[in-house]
Amino acid sequence: MEPNFIPLSVPNFGGREKEYVNDAVVSEWVSTGGSKVPQFEQVVADYVGMPGACACNSGTSGLHLAMMMAGVGPGDEVIAPTLTFIAAVNPIRYAGAQPIFIGCGDSLCICPTLVEQYLEANSEMRDGRCINKRTGAHIKAMVVVHVFGNMANMPGLLKVAHDHNLIVIEDATEALGTYYTDGPFKGKYAGTMGDVGVYSFNGNKIITTGSGRMVVSNHPEWLAHAKHLSTQAKSDELNYKHDEVGYNYRLTNLQAALGLAQMEQLEDFIQHKNEMYDFYFEALNGKGHYGIMPFRDGVRSNKWFYSLYVYDEHPLRRDEIIRRLAQEKIQTRPIWGLIQDQADYPRNEHYGDDLARHYLDRIVNLPCSTNLTKEQAQRVVDVLLNLSEA
């Protein structure tokens, strides 16, 4: 890495990664067989308090499996956030369904009030199914993304889902380790309150296997089906017989070895993330025309990403701030462009996106690696405060 460069979010391999990967190599199980994968599945399931888990090779594949577990298919519609990474939405199309985009609240997560307003105005219940009055389609499910490790308003969202008979798929890709400390879901982890939950182990996440994802579910039979689909739907191992169209979505033994070592360090990573968030908050919130976006009360968040809010009074706009930081060898990024503006999605329905557009123009995500030092964070702060006087 370039000297003095401060990356946005990079892996931290300070544990037993080499030892566990070497074990996998010595065993000669380096691909999709071997003991590390089921061990990793069990460790993650135990950590979040779920009965089981299914490992797969990417975030997108995990969400695709979630759609199939939920029975989402052609002719269905799925409520989804407009403020998220596009990988949370593309699997809806893979399943043959269509998304309906809903805006966010101040947590940056999909807003239950906006979901309720949309459904009350545009849907009706027929024989226990939520039907879109405009398209006639069955609105079957809702995707909830816990953005940047911030817990979505699960009590509100689950009530809306219950009232309209929607399946809830939690995209907890950024929120491994986030859980409620208060309220009706006290002790419950992000990803465990809906019907299906999905965690990501991409290289920039709080733990990593290089690439990969874990699926959990409150429906054991759904999870078994996901495992079956992810291994090419093979019903006869010896004779290579397959009873439905499956996928090669398996995690490798080498990746699972990395994951086991990373899980051993997860709580330390979260503690460090929280400490560095507090450092940024103290140094920048309310200073230099900046704010630091808060996390939900009553929640222990993993604080995966730190979002700097740039007030309108600042002399520079978001993109110029990012460019100036890059000149100082500090990597930052904006939040995602709204999904309804991208690819083929402008033709899909959307509702209540004003706040999402507001934040889109004003948020810069700051360096937040689990090995970020206070000296590095102070350099980020110093540059930002100097920019506010530009």
ChimeraX attribute file (.defattr): number of C-alpha atoms within 10 A of each C-alpha:
attribute: neighborCount
match mode: 1-to-1
recipient: residues
	/A:1	6
	/A:2	7
	/A:3	6
	/A:4	10
	/A:5	13
	/A:6	26
	/A:7	19
	/A:8	17
	/A:9	21
	/A:10	20
	/A:11	18
	/A:12	19
	/A:13	16
	/A:14	11
	/A:15	15
	/A:16	16
	/A:17	20
	/A:18	14
	/A:19	13
	/A:20	20
	/A:21	22
	/A:22	15
	/A:23	16
	/A:24	23
	/A:25	15
	/A:26	10
	/A:27	11
	/A:28	12
	/A:29	16
	/A:30	20
	/A:31	15
	/A:32	20
	/A:33	15
	/A:34	17
	/A:35	14
	/A:36	26
	/A:37	25
	/A:38	16
	/A:39	16
	/A:40	24
	/A:41	21
	/A:42	17
	/A:43	18
	/A:44	23
	/A:45	20
	/A:46	13
	/A:47	12
	/A:48	20
	/A:49	14
	/A:50	17
	/A:51	14
	/A:52	21
	/A:53	25
	/A:54	28
	/A:55	29
	/A:56	29
	/A:57	24
	/A:58	22
	/A:59	23
	/A:60	22
	/A:61	23
	/A:62	30
	/A:63	31
	/A:64	23
	/A:65	28
	/A:66	30
	/A:67	26
	/A:68	18
	/A:69	21
	/A:70	17
	/A:71	15
	/A:72	26
	/A:73	18
	/A:74	15
	/A:75	15
	/A:76	21
	/A:77	26
	/A:78	27
	/A:79	26
	/A:80	26
	/A:81	32
	/A:82	29
	/A:83	27
	/A:84	24
	/A:85	16
	/A:86	18
	/A:87	14
	/A:88	23
	/A:89	25
	/A:90	19
	/A:91	23
	/A:92	27
	/A:93	17
	/A:94	17
	/A:95	19
	/A:96	14
	/A:97	21
	/A:98	26
	/A:99	26
	/A:100	22
	/A:101	27
	/A:102	24
	/A:103	25
	/A:104	27
	/A:105	18
	/A:106	14
	/A:107	18
	/A:108	25
	/A:109	25
	/A:110	30
	/A:111	22
	/A:112	24
	/A:113	16
	/A:114	17
	/A:115	25
	/A:116	18
	/A:117	13
	/A:118	18
	/A:119	20
	/A:120	11
	/A:121	10
	/A:122	14
	/A:123	20
	/A:124	18
	/A:125	16
	/A:126	9
	/A:127	7
	/A:128	11
	/A:129	16
	/A:130	24
	/A:131	22
	/A:132	18
	/A:133	14
	/A:134	8
	/A:135	12
	/A:136	14
	/A:137	19
	/A:138	23
	/A:139	29
	/A:140	24
	/A:141	26
	/A:142	25
	/A:143	26
	/A:144	28
	/A:145	30
	/A:146	26
	/A:147	23
	/A:148	25
	/A:149	27
	/A:150	28
	/A:151	31
	/A:152	25
	/A:153	17
	/A:154	20
	/A:155	14
	/A:156	14
	/A:157	21
	/A:158	19
	/A:159	14
	/A:160	19
	/A:161	21
	/A:162	11
	/A:163	13
	/A:164	22
	/A:165	17
	/A:166	23
	/A:167	22
	/A:168	25
	/A:169	27
	/A:170	29
	/A:171	26
	/A:172	29
	/A:173	27
	/A:174	28
	/A:175	28
	/A:176	28
	/A:177	23
	/A:178	25
	/A:179	24
	/A:180	20
	/A:181	16
	/A:182	13
	/A:183	10
	/A:184	10
	/A:185	15
	/A:186	12
	/A:187	16
	/A:188	18
	/A:189	25
	/A:190	31
	/A:191	32
	/A:192	21
	/A:193	18
	/A:194	22
	/A:195	20
	/A:196	27
	/A:197	28
	/A:198	30
	/A:199	26
	/A:200	30
	/A:201	24
	/A:202	21
	/A:203	16
	/A:204	19
	/A:205	24
	/A:206	32
	/A:207	28
	/A:208	25
	/A:209	26
	/A:210	19
	/A:211	18
	/A:212	26
	/A:213	25
	/A:214	26
	/A:215	30
	/A:216	31
	/A:217	28
	/A:218	17
	/A:219	14
	/A:220	14
	/A:221	11
	/A:222	20
	/A:223	22
	/A:224	16
	/A:225	15
	/A:226	29
	/A:227	22
	/A:228	19
	/A:229	23
	/A:230	23
	/A:231	18
	/A:232	19
	/A:233	21
	/A:234	19
	/A:235	14
	/A:236	10
	/A:237	9
	/A:238	7
	/A:239	8
	/A:240	10
	/A:241	12
	/A:242	16
	/A:243	12
	/A:244	12
	/A:245	9
	/A:246	16
	/A:247	17
	/A:248	14
	/A:249	24
	/A:250	24
	/A:251	25
	/A:252	23
	/A:253	25
	/A:254	25
	/A:255	26
	/A:256	29
	/A:257	27
	/A:258	25
	/A:259	27
	/A:260	25
	/A:261	23
	/A:262	24
	/A:263	19
	/A:264	14
	/A:265	17
	/A:266	17
	/A:267	13
	/A:268	12
	/A:269	23
	/A:270	22
	/A:271	15
	/A:272	20
	/A:273	24
	/A:274	19
	/A:275	14
	/A:276	23
	/A:277	22
	/A:278	15
	/A:279	16
	/A:280	21
	/A:281	19
	/A:282	12
	/A:283	18
	/A:284	20
	/A:285	18
	/A:286	13
	/A:287	14
	/A:288	19
	/A:289	18
	/A:290	22
	/A:291	19
	/A:292	24
	/A:293	18
	/A:294	16
	/A:295	20
	/A:296	16
	/A:297	12
	/A:298	14
	/A:299	21
	/A:300	21
	/A:301	26
	/A:302	26
	/A:303	30
	/A:304	27
	/A:305	24
	/A:306	25
	/A:307	25
	/A:308	22
	/A:309	22
	/A:310	23
	/A:311	17
	/A:312	13
	/A:313	11
	/A:314	16
	/A:315	15
	/A:316	17
	/A:317	15
	/A:318	20
	/A:319	15
	/A:320	12
	/A:321	21
	/A:322	20
	/A:323	15
	/A:324	15
	/A:325	19
	/A:326	16
	/A:327	10
	/A:328	14
	/A:329	16
	/A:330	22
	/A:331	19
	/A:332	21
	/A:333	18
	/A:334	18
	/A:335	19
	/A:336	12
	/A:337	17
	/A:338	21
	/A:339	24
	/A:340	22
	/A:341	12
	/A:342	11
	/A:343	10
	/A:344	9
	/A:345	18
	/A:346	13
	/A:347	11
	/A:348	13
	/A:349	13
	/A:350	20
	/A:351	16
	/A:352	19
	/A:353	19
	/A:354	12
	/A:355	14
	/A:356	24
	/A:357	16
	/A:358	10
	/A:359	18
	/A:360	19
	/A:361	17
	/A:362	19
	/A:363	24
	/A:364	22
	/A:365	20
	/A:366	27
	/A:367	23
	/A:368	27
	/A:369	23
	/A:370	24
	/A:371	16
	/A:372	19
	/A:373	14
	/A:374	13
	/A:375	9
	/A:376	16
	/A:377	20
	/A:378	14
	/A:379	15
	/A:380	21
	/A:381	17
	/A:382	13
	/A:383	15
	/A:384	21
	/A:385	17
	/A:386	10
	/A:387	17
	/A:388	17
	/A:389	11
	/A:390	9
